[in-house]
């Protein structure tokens, strides 16, 4: 076979491998019980070689899940010896420091055997609706309060499910059917990936993935190195202040670009918090790498070879939290890491980097129940909402868009079906995007009430209330967010709180920062903004 023919064959099989992991992810989307997975795509899926290096990831999924999962597989391999791995096995953990950063994310890894030979691993991650403890929120003082902890262990051995683990889960979570159902969905997801991989290998005559893996890694590494070497060399720093829990938090980063590696250092970031907003380094690294890749190599496949060229260092702090710090809301600060890193890159690459955006999802966990003396339904409901993205150097920011997580909008109908609540309003928030030559993306206005005869507690997981997204190169800041009842009562942006029967919760989501001076905006763009309702006459 000629070299050209062999290269074409390898490229075809690489594409086939990506199709395998896409089918793996779609299996999870189609079978998941939790709306956060089924509707929002809060998941990841990937295939790994026998040494634990990620060969390919599904396009469906979040950077926080994918990039942490890429490291987590090595943790599984360190805990479970090769001689104790068998066909039909599935391993599981929700360890925040060995998995994806908090207890609500379940990571499953399954070895893939061709005959008696271990040819690779499949891994997947998904957020489940409940893990017991205090529930999904920032109020815990240690990880021990935040829910059940599952060390790396076997969910199934040789195809037989660990019933003791399932029974422990059922006894410790508020929504046992949903949670256990998602465990089985995760296991099925890996099983589909395994079957499709073996079909591919048998069809193409492959006895291992070694040659294909070398092809993937060599080309990915070479392409990424070319991008890094074309960048200016040196160090650039940035810092930002965000809301925190009960006091503001300072985040700091220094990006060092060398010939063959880019490092992000978080020295100068505030210490760990006593509240559940801390971030294990595995998650901070995931989003720092994502920010670097967005700028330097957005079109190069994400795998072990590209991720290896992006490194992170940090002393212990809120972005490198040590056990047993509470970490339930690690995503709130973790989602700020890309804006933090992009701010440093804006100094290295002036005129090329977008403004800050809302960044952190405005997740809300609702615990609904019948009001006192009434009968009705109780339920745990998780709803994902997004503010506006920052404006780009040549385009407006995207409105109500989940950057950097990339999760999808959850339909109101699906959310209301989950429990006794009514979403009375969910629409774009006029004037919330920062003015500029390019306007920041809009946030949303959302109003939620309990169904008649019900009330609810909710866990607020919001930021950018006191510290809005900053504009860039003369662009204005986006509007900050707010959290109130419909009678104007001001509520806290983080922590568990109560909404009485008959009252409604009103969320005003933050907008993205603008880019460039507002007076440089084209007149036609201003007219379009007004006609579409993006800005009001008073904001002209």
N, C-alpha and C positions, 0 to 999 in steps of 0.2 A: 504494500500500500504506500503510495507516494506521501510525502510530508504534507502537501496541500490537502490531499484527500483525508489524511488522518486528522488534520486540524479542523476540517469541516465536520468530520464525524464527532470529534470532541465537542465542538460548539453545539451541534444538534443535541448531544446527550446532556450538555449543560442546560440548555433550554428545557429539555425533557425533565431534568431534575427540578427545575423551578416550577414546572407544571405539577410535579408530584407534591411539592410542599404547598402549592396553592390549593390543590384538592384536599390536602391534610387540613389546612386552615378552614376551608369551606365546610368540611365535615363538622368542625367545631361550631361554626356559625349556624349551621342548620339544625344541630342537635342540642345546643346549649339551652339550659333552663333560664339563666339570668338574662334580663334584658340588656345589661351592660355589655354582654358578649354578643347576644343574638342580634341586637339592634344597633349597637354602637361600635362593634368590632374591637372591643378592648381585650386584645389577645395577641399572641404571637405563635408562630410555628416555624420549625426549621429542621434541616437534616445535617448531620455531623459525621465526620469520618471516625474510624475506630480509636483515634487518639483524642477525640473530643473537640476537633477544630470545625467550626461551622462552615459547611460547604455552600449552603443556600438558605435563604429565608423566604417565607411567603410575603408577597406584597401587602397582603392584608395584615394589619397589626400595628402596634405602636413602637416607637424607638425605645421607650422605657422598658418594654417587655422584651423586644428582640435583642437589644444589645446587652441587657443583663442576662438573658437566657444563654447568650453566646458564651458567657463566663460561667454560668451556673452548671452547665453540663460537666465541666472539669471538677466541680465540687462533688457532684454525684459519683464520678469515677473514683475520686479520692476516698469516698465512704464505702462504696460497694466493690469488693475485689472482683476481678475478672472471673475467677473460678466460681464465684457465686452468682454469675449472670447466666440466665437460661432463656431459650426461646419462650415467648409468651409472658416474659416479665414486664412489669411497669413499675417505675419508682416515682416517689412523690416527696415534695416538701413545700412548706410555705415559710421556711426560715428566711427572715428579711435580709440577713447578711450573706446567705448562701444561695438565695433565690433572686427575687426581683424587688426587694426593698421594703415590703410590708406584708402583714399576715394575710391580707385579703387576696393576695395573688397566689394561686396554686400552680406550681410548676411540675410537670410530669415528663419523665425521660424513659424511653423504651429502647432496649438494644434490638438491633435488627440482624438476624442470622440468615445466611444462605447456607442451608445444610447445617453443618456444625461450626461454620466459620462466622465470627463476628465481623460484619462488613460496615457497620455504622450505628448511629443512634438517631432516633427522632425525639424531638422535644417540643413541648407546647406550654403555654401559660395562659391563664384567664383569671379575671377578677370575679370572685364569688360574692353573693349578696351579703353574707354574714359569716363571721368566724367566732361568734360568741363574745364574751368579755363585755367591755363598755359599748361595743358597736363601733361603726366606722366614724371616728371623730378624733379631735385633738385633745380630749380631756384626760387621757391616761397619763400617769406619771412614770410608767415603765412599760416595757413590752409585755410584761407578765399580766398587765391589766387589759391588754388590747385584744385578747382572744386566745383561742387554742393554738399551740405551737406544734407543728408536725415536723420532727427531725427527718432527715433524709432516710427513707425506709421503703420497703416494698408495698405498693398498693396491690400488686398481683404477682404471684410466682408461678411460672409455667401455666399461666392462664387462669389460675385460681385466685379469686379476689380475697384479700385480707378482711374477713368479716369483723374481726375485732376492731380494726381501724374504723370501719363503716359504723359500727355500733357506738364507738367513742364519739365520732362526728355527730351522729344523730342526738346524742345526749348533751352536746355542748353548743349547738347552734339554734337560732330562732326559726330558721326556715330549712329544716332538715331535708325535705324532699327536693327543694331547689339545689341545695349545696351538694347533696349526694348525687343528684342527677348530673350536675356539672362535673363531678369527679369521673363519672362514667363517660361523659361526653369527651373529656380530655383524653381518657384512655382510648376511646374509639378513634379519636383524631389521629393519635400515633399509630394505631393499628392499620388505619387506611393508608397512611404514608408508607408503612413497612410493606404492605401488600403491593402497592404500586411500584415501589423501588425494586422488589424482587421480580415482579413482572418485567420491568425494564431491563434488569440485569440478565435475566434468562433470555429475553428476546434479542438482546444485543451481544450475548456471549461474554459478558463481563463476569469475572470471578471475584473481583474486588473493585473498590472505588479509588484505588491508589493512583492510577494513571489519570483518571478524570480529575481527581483532587489536585494533583500536581499541575495539570493544565489550568484549572480554575485559579489556584493560588498564584501561580507564576504570572499570569496575565493581569490579575487584579493588583498584585503588588507593584508590578512594573508601571501600570497606568496611574496608580495612586502616587507613586514616587515621582513620576513626571510632573504631576500637578503640584506637589509640595516643593519640588526644586525650582518651579517657575515663580514661587512666591518670594516676596522680600524676606530677608533673614533678620532676626532680632527678637526683642521682647516688647510686648505692648500690654498695658494693664487697664482694667476697668473696675468700677465698683458701682453698686446700686443699693438702695434702701427699699425694703418692702415692709409690709404691715407687721408680720410676725403674729404672735398670739396676743400677749398683753403689753408688748413693747416692740418698737421697730427692730428689724434685723438688717445688719449690713452684710452684703455678699461681696467678695472680692476675688478677682481672677487675674492671673498673669499668663498670657499666651506666649510661648517660646517656640519660634519656627526655626528649625535647623534643616540641614540638607536631606535628612532621611527620617525625621520624626517631628511631630508637633506635640508639645506637652502643655497641659493646662495645670496651673498650680493655684490652689485655693487658699494660700496663706493670707492672713488678714481678714478672713471671714469670721463672723461672730462665733462665740462658743456654742456648744450644744444647749438647747432649750430644755426646760423642765417639762414642757408640753410636747404633745405628739406631732410635732412638725419637723423633727429631725430627719436627716437623709443618710442612709448607709452609702458608703462610697461607691458601691457597685451601681447604684442608681444615678448618682452624680456623674460618674464616668460615662454612663450610657448616654445621657443628654449632652454632656460636653462633646463627646465623639460625634453625636448627631449634628450639633451646630457646626463643628469643623467640616464635617462631610458635606453639609448643605452648601457651604461656600466653596470648598476645594474640589470636591469630587461627587457632585450630586447624581451624575449619570453612570458612575462606576458601581457595579454590584456590591452589596454589603455582605461581607463574609469575614472569616478569620484574617485573611491577608490584608484587607484594608483596615480593619479595626486595630490590628497590631501596630500600625504606624501612628496611632493616636494614643497618647498616654496621659495619665492624670496623677498628680501628687498633691498631698494635703496633710497638714497636721490634724489632730483631732479637733473637730469643730462641727458646726451644724450641717455642713456638707460632707462630713466624714464622721458620722455619729458612731459611737461604740456601744456595743451591747452592755447593759440592757436598756438603752435609751428608748423612749416611746417614739414610734416611727409611723404611726397609722396614716398620717397625712403627708407622707414623704413626697407625694406628687406636687403639693402646693408650692413648696420651695424648689423641688427638683425641676419643675416646669419653667422656673425662672432662670435656670442655668444657661439655656441657649441664648437668651437676651443678654445675660452677663458676658458670655464668651463672644457673642457677636459685637458687643460694644467695644471689646478690645480689638477685634479684627477690623472694626471700622476705622481705627487709627492706623492700622497697617495697610488697609485697602480703602482709602477715602473715596467717597462717591459710589461705593459698591454694596453697601450693607443696609438692610432695611431698618426702620425705626423699631422701637420697642412696642410690644403688643400686650394684650391682657395676659397672655401666657398661661397661667394656671387655669385649669378648668374650674368652672363654678359648679362642682358636684354638690348634690344635696341628697343626704340619706334621710328618708322620712319613715318614722315609726308611727303608723296610724292605728287607731283603736276606737271602739265605741265610746261616746261620751258617758259620763257617770249616769247610771240608771237606764242606759239605752242598750239595745241589742244591735249587733252588727258584726262586721268583719274586721279582723286585725291583720296587718301586713307590714312587711319591710320592703321599702321602695327606694330604688337608687335611680337618680336622674342626672344625666350629664348635660351641662350647658356651657356655651362658649361665648367669650367676649370677642372684641375685634382684634385683627392682626395689625401690626404696624405697617405704615405705608412703605413701599419699595422705591428704589431710586428712579424708577420710570413708570410705576403703576400705583394706583390706590391700594390701600390695605384691604384684605378680604374681610367681610363682615361675618360675625357669628361663626367664626372658624376656629377649630381646635388646633392651633399651632402652639407648641410643637408636637403634641401627642398624636394628632391626626385621627382621633376617634370621630365617628360619625354622629350626626344628630339623632337623638332618640325621638321617634314620633310620639306626639302627645297621646295618641290613641293607645299605643303600646304601654305607655306609662300609666295611664288611667286604668287600663285593664288589669294592671298588677295589683292595685289596691284601692281603697275607698278615698280617693282624692279627685279633685277637679282642677284642671289647668285652665284658668279663666282667661289668661292672656299670655301670649308668647309671640312677640313681634320685635322688629328692629327698633333700636332706641335712637331717635333723631338727635343730631348734634353731638353724639358721643365720640365720634372719630376726630382726632386732632386735625386742625386746619394745616394746610401746607400746599406746596406746588402739587403734591400728591396727598390726598386725604387719607387719614387713618381709617381702618375698618370700624364699623359700628358694633356696639354691644347690643344687648337685648333687654326688653322689659318683659318680666315674667311675673304672673300673679297666680298663686296656688292656694286653694282652700280644701278643707276636708269635705267629704260627701255629707249630706244631711245626717245629723245624729252622730257624727264622728268628730274627733279632734286628733291632733298629731304633735309629736315632738319631732324636731329635725336637728340634724347635725350640720352646722354651717361650716363650709370649707372654702372660704372666699378670701381673696386678696385684692390688691389694687383699690382698696377703699380709701386709705389715707395717702397712698403713694401711687399715683396714676402712671401709666406708660409714658415714657419720655419721647418727645419728637427728636428728629435728627436733622442736622444741617439747616437749622432755622425753622423746622416744623414745630407746631404746637403740640403740647401734651394731649393725650386722650382724656376724656372725662373719667373721674373715678367712679367706682361702683357704690351702691348703697343697699342696706338690708333693713326693711321696716315692716311693720304691720300696715294694713290698709287704713288704719286710723292715724297713721303718722308716727306711731311708737317706734323709736329707733332700737334696733337689735344689734347684737355683736356679730362681726364677720366670721368668727370661729367659735365652735363649741356647741353643745347640745342646748336647745331652747324649746319653748312650748308655744304652740299656736292654739288658742282656745277655740272651741266650737263656735262657729259663726264669724270668725275672723279669717282674714286672708294674709298670706305672706307675699310681700312685694319685693322682688329683686330687680335692681337696676345694674346691669352688667357693664363693666368698664369698656371703653373704646381704645383703639390703637393710636399710637402717636403719629403725627404727620411728618412728611419728608419735604424739606425745602421750604422756602418762604411763601406764605399764603398769597402775597401779591403777585406771585409768578404763575398762579394757577390760571389756566385758560378760561376765558369767559364762558365758552360753551360747556365746559365741565361744571362751572358754577350753576348754570341754568339747569343742567341735567340733574345735579344734586337736589335742587329745589323741587323740580318736577317729580322726582322719584320719592320725595319725602325724606331724603337722607339728612338734609339740613332744613331748618325753618327760616322764615324771612328774618327773624330777629338775629339769627346767627350769621347773616350774610356779611 
